[in-house]
Protein backbone atom coordinates (compact mmCIF):
# COMPACT_ATOMS: atom_id res chain seq x y z
CA UNK A 1 0.00 0.00 0.00
CA UNK A 2 1.01 3.59 -0.54
CA UNK A 3 1.11 5.87 2.51
CA UNK A 4 -1.50 8.61 2.37
CA UNK A 5 0.14 12.07 2.39
CA UNK A 6 -2.45 13.56 4.77
CA UNK A 7 -1.66 17.14 3.82
CA UNK A 8 -4.28 18.52 6.22
CA UNK A 9 -2.81 16.54 9.11
CA UNK A 10 -6.09 15.23 10.51
CA UNK A 11 -7.17 12.41 8.19
CA UNK A 12 -8.25 8.99 9.33
CA UNK A 13 -6.71 7.49 6.17
CA UNK A 14 -3.32 5.81 6.57
CA UNK A 15 -2.72 4.18 3.18
CA UNK A 16 -4.31 3.20 -0.11
CA UNK A 17 -3.89 0.98 -3.13
CA UNK A 18 -5.82 0.99 -6.36
CA UNK A 19 -6.09 -0.75 -9.69
CA UNK A 20 -8.17 -0.10 -12.79
CA UNK A 21 -11.62 -0.49 -11.19
CA UNK A 22 -11.16 -0.40 -7.41
CA UNK A 23 -9.45 1.24 -4.47
CA UNK A 24 -8.54 -0.19 -1.06
CA UNK A 25 -8.29 2.32 1.76
CA UNK A 26 -6.62 1.52 5.08
CA UNK A 27 -7.58 3.69 8.01
CA UNK A 28 -5.50 4.55 11.07
CA UNK A 29 -7.53 1.97 13.02
CA UNK A 30 -6.11 -0.76 10.77
CA UNK A 31 -9.46 -1.44 9.09
CA UNK A 32 -9.29 -1.66 5.31
CA UNK A 33 -12.22 -1.08 3.00
CA UNK A 34 -12.39 -1.99 -0.67
CA UNK A 35 -14.50 0.16 -2.98
CA UNK A 36 -15.17 -1.04 -6.53
CA UNK A 37 -16.91 0.30 -9.60
CA UNK A 38 -19.73 -2.15 -8.86
CA UNK A 39 -20.13 -1.19 -5.19
CA UNK A 40 -19.53 2.58 -5.20
CA UNK A 41 -19.75 3.59 -8.86
CA UNK A 42 -16.98 4.32 -11.33
CA UNK A 43 -17.06 8.10 -10.89
CA UNK A 44 -16.80 7.82 -7.09
CA UNK A 45 -13.90 5.35 -7.28
CA UNK A 46 -12.05 7.52 -9.80
CA UNK A 47 -12.59 10.57 -7.59
CA UNK A 48 -11.26 8.62 -4.60
CA UNK A 49 -8.14 7.72 -6.60
CA UNK A 50 -7.59 11.41 -7.40
CA UNK A 51 -8.05 12.42 -3.75
CA UNK A 52 -5.67 9.66 -2.63
CA UNK A 53 -2.99 10.93 -5.00
CA UNK A 54 -3.55 14.53 -3.83
CA UNK A 55 -3.25 13.49 -0.18
CA UNK A 56 -6.21 15.62 0.83
CA UNK A 57 -9.97 15.11 1.16
CA UNK A 58 -10.26 11.33 0.89
CA UNK A 59 -11.49 10.68 4.43
CA UNK A 60 -14.08 13.45 4.14
CA UNK A 61 -15.31 12.17 0.76
CA UNK A 62 -15.67 8.65 2.12
CA UNK A 63 -17.66 9.87 5.13
CA UNK A 64 -19.91 12.12 3.05
CA UNK A 65 -20.49 10.06 -0.10
CA UNK A 66 -19.43 6.40 -0.10
CA UNK A 67 -19.27 5.40 3.56
CA UNK A 68 -21.51 2.33 3.23
CA UNK A 69 -20.83 1.56 -0.44
CA UNK A 70 -17.79 -0.65 0.17
CA UNK A 71 -17.38 -4.05 -1.49
CA UNK A 72 -15.55 -5.55 1.48
CA UNK A 73 -14.13 -4.68 4.88
CA UNK A 74 -11.30 -6.26 6.84
CA UNK A 75 -10.19 -5.40 10.37
CA UNK A 76 -6.48 -5.90 9.69
CA UNK A 77 -5.60 -6.40 6.08
CA UNK A 78 -2.33 -6.77 4.26
CA UNK A 79 -1.81 -5.52 0.74
CA UNK A 80 -1.84 -8.96 -0.86
CA UNK A 81 -5.11 -9.89 0.87
CA UNK A 82 -6.71 -6.65 -0.25
CA UNK A 83 -5.84 -7.52 -3.82
CA UNK A 84 -7.39 -10.97 -3.49
CA UNK A 85 -10.63 -9.58 -2.07
CA UNK A 86 -10.99 -7.10 -4.89
CA UNK A 87 -10.29 -9.79 -7.47
CA UNK A 88 -12.74 -12.19 -5.86
CA UNK A 89 -15.58 -9.70 -6.29
CA UNK A 90 -14.49 -8.50 -9.72
CA UNK A 91 -12.15 -10.85 -11.56
CA UNK A 92 -9.76 -9.16 -13.92
Residue pairs with C-beta under 8 A, 6 or more apart in sequence:
1 15
1 16
1 17
1 24
1 26
1 79
1 82
2 15
2 16
2 17
2 52
3 14
3 15
4 11
4 13
4 14
4 15
4 16
4 52
4 55
4 58
5 54
5 55
5 56
6 13
6 55
6 56
7 54
7 55
7 56
8 56
11 56
11 58
11 59
12 27
12 28
12 29
12 59
13 25
13 26
13 27
13 28
13 52
13 58
13 59
13 62
14 26
14 27
14 28
15 25
15 26
16 23
16 24
16 25
16 26
16 52
16 58
17 23
17 24
17 79
17 82
17 83
18 24
18 45
18 48
18 49
18 52
19 83
19 86
19 92
20 92
21 36
21 37
21 42
21 45
21 90
22 34
22 35
22 36
22 37
22 45
22 71
22 86
22 90
23 34
23 35
23 45
23 48
23 49
23 52
24 32
24 33
24 34
24 35
24 77
24 82
24 83
24 85
24 86
25 32
25 33
25 35
25 48
25 52
25 58
25 62
26 32
26 77
27 33
27 59
30 75
30 76
30 77
31 73
31 74
31 75
31 76
31 77
32 73
32 74
32 76
32 77
32 82
33 62
33 70
33 72
33 73
34 70
34 71
34 72
34 73
34 82
34 85
34 86
34 89
35 44
35 45
35 48
35 66
35 69
35 70
35 71
36 45
36 71
36 86
36 89
36 90
37 45
37 90
38 71
38 89
38 90
39 69
39 70
39 71
39 89
40 48
40 66
40 69
40 70
40 71
41 69
44 65
44 66
44 69
47 61
48 58
48 61
48 62
48 66
51 57
51 58
51 61
52 58
71 85
71 86
71 89
71 90
72 85
72 86
72 89
74 81
74 82
74 85
77 85
